[in-house]
């Protein structure tokens, strides 16, 4: 069977059986499609370890980062593990495929005071103008930061996922895993303003008012908001605070770091973020340590 055909079956398995998110499946497809192009779509049984090494070398020569090399190697190992289990190939040529270890890059974190000021300014502007989209934008930013959720989780929220009385929200994370996340009073106030003062106005603008939309957050045309709109919003609002363009994950990084700075324990932050492994959460302890060190060196006369 051709490599491309096996990849399609593998991707279907990832999406339908393992229940990986569409975004993750798309990422695997992009990496493995490059393998098909470089090797010219051979029979999968003809591929050897040297072919895979040559592909990674070719990827590196094109200027790919260590992160890209590591991700592509991992995608390839996953493909051939599945192919062996499915009986498509007798041996696994990717089993010992080695790539450079990824360097650990500390996440971008917005200063807590600057972020609080930016959200306060946005709240004031939205309240004074009464603009439905401004009220929505404020609620989105407060929810992203207040709950520390991913952009995909926020865009997937429905009205019945919200528990305003308990100030919790039910989200569906990676692998369709459900968790309940708390959020603070500022987010609760902002979401209430969106639901009462703005969301009905957005729905009234729709060209097809008969369509029922259960999404918590709506786009300008009344359908479920998409990640691109949220990326643009965060770039406009949070980017200037850190001096470079950032996406919604910057608010998630900021929420986790500020929780640890405020005394939250690592296990609690792990549960809030929905990390399967504690090691994923531990990077935020490095961020807090660096912030502590920077403050010490700035303030201590003997630093």
NORVENNOR-V268030 format. One record per pair of residues at least 6 apart in sequence whose C-alpha atoms are under 6 Angstrom apart, sorted by the first residue. I is the first residue (numbers start at 1). J is the second residue. D is the distance in whole Angstrom. If there is no record, write none. Layout:
# NORVENNOR-V268030
I;J;D
I;J;D
This chain:
# NORVENNOR-V268030
1;43;5
2;42;6
2;43;4
2;44;6
3;41;6
3;42;6
3;43;6
3;44;5
14;20;6
19;175;5
20;175;5
31;72;6
45;89;6
48;93;5
49;93;5
66;102;6
67;102;5
70;99;6
77;94;5
80;92;6
83;89;6
84;90;6
108;250;6
109;253;6
109;254;5
110;242;6
110;254;6
126;134;5
126;135;5
132;198;4
135;194;6
136;194;5
139;190;5
139;191;5
142;187;5
143;187;5
145;251;5
145;255;6
146;183;5
146;184;6
147;183;5
148;252;4
148;255;5
153;171;6
157;215;6
157;216;6
158;214;5
158;215;4
158;216;5
159;214;6
159;215;6
159;216;5
161;169;6
161;170;5
162;169;5
163;169;6
167;182;6
167;183;6
168;181;5
168;182;4
168;183;6
169;180;6
169;181;5
170;179;6
170;180;4
171;178;6
171;179;6
172;178;5
181;272;6
202;222;6
203;222;5
206;221;6
206;222;6
215;224;5
217;225;6
218;224;5
218;225;5
219;225;4
231;247;5
231;248;6
234;247;6
234;248;6
235;245;6
235;246;5
235;247;6
239;245;5
239;246;5
257;284;6
270;281;6
297;303;5
